[in-house]
Amino acid sequence: MGEPDEAQLAISRFGGSLKRARKNAGLTQEQLAVEADISPITLSKLENGRSVPTLQAFVRLAQALSTTPNDLLTWDKLDRSGDPMRTDLVEGLDGLSTEWQDAISQIVVLAGKKR
């Protein structure tokens, strides 16, 4: 088995961006699926890079997350706060796999709850 091709990497990146945008919005998969009028199974497949959304589903997901389709595609690259430290963190996460990004995200969420 060779390395993933460019298309598969893009699908995986989109899935990670979608998952982080959903978590940032404070939604469960079930809640987002209802808002975007897609099945939770489909949403899970999208977030895990095992499926590609239809154009209609893609637009509905962006609307349900109160963002634009373009922002949803580039979620990981956006600095949503203007905070230089946050910008450095976002740029540092760019080179990590989705699994590492998810692990770090969970640590940050847990640390935030301990404040």
TATA-V860617 format. One line per field, one symbol per residue. phi: phi as a letter, one per 30 degrees, with the letter a starting at -180 (. if undefined). psi: psi as a letter, one per 20 degrees, with the letter a starting at -180 (. if undefined). burial: 1 if it has 24 or more other ideal C-beta (glycine too) atoms within 12 Angstrom, else 0. Layout:
phi->???
psi->???
burial->???
This chain:
phi->.ddddeddddddddeddddddddddicdedddeddchbdedddedddcicacdddddeddddddchbceddddcedcdcdbideddeddddddedcdeddddddedddddddddd
psi->paqqrgghggggggggggghgghhikqrggghgghilrqhgggghghjkjrpqrgghgghggghjlaqgghhhkghipojhiphghgggghhhhiqrhggggghghgggghhhi.
burial->0000000000111111111111111010100110010100011011101000100011011101101010011111010000000000010010000100110010000000000
